């Protein structure tokens, strides 16, 4: 009984957690600088790089 009560309280507290600030608009873009740096280092080391998921970064969106 106690465990059930604790789980219910925990769920309620999780539901009241803080949400992200929606006033700051961001956009996800591919991080071209990082890709270029890694590929340059790989070329110098004779290593092949295959990007399965290219690295991304968040930027502020212009209004």
N, C-alpha and C positions, 0 to 999 in steps of 0.2 A: 504494500500500500504506500509506504514512504517513497519507494523508488518511483512509482507511478506519479505521485504528487510532485516529486523533484523533476521528473521528465517534463511534466506539463508546465511547470514554472520555467524551466529552461527554454522550452519552445516559445513561451510567451515573451521572454526576454530577448530571444534571438529575433523574433518578429518585430520587436521595437528597436532594433539596431539602427544606427544612423545610415541614411542613404547618401549616395554621392551627390555633390552639389551640381545641380543641373544648369546653373547660371553660367558655368564655364564650359564653353563649347570647344571640343577637341576633335581632331580628325586623325585617323591612323594612316600613315604613309610609309612606304618602303624607305629604309634608311640607306640611301645611296652612298653616303660617305663611308659608312661602316663596310658595306659590300665592297667598295673600291679598295679600301685598306686591306681587307682580308684577302681579296683576290690578288692584289699586288704582292703581299707577303707569300701567298701560296705559289705564285709564279716564280718568285725568287728561290723558293725552296723546292721547286719541281713537284708540287703537290696539286692534285686536281680537287677542286671544290665543286660540289653539287648542292645547290640550295634547294632543299625540299620545302622549307618554309622560310622565305626571305625575312631577315630581321626588319622589324617595324619600329616606329617611334610615334609618339603622340605630339601633335602640334596644335597650337591654338588656331581656331577657325576664324577667318576674317569675316566680319559682319557687313 
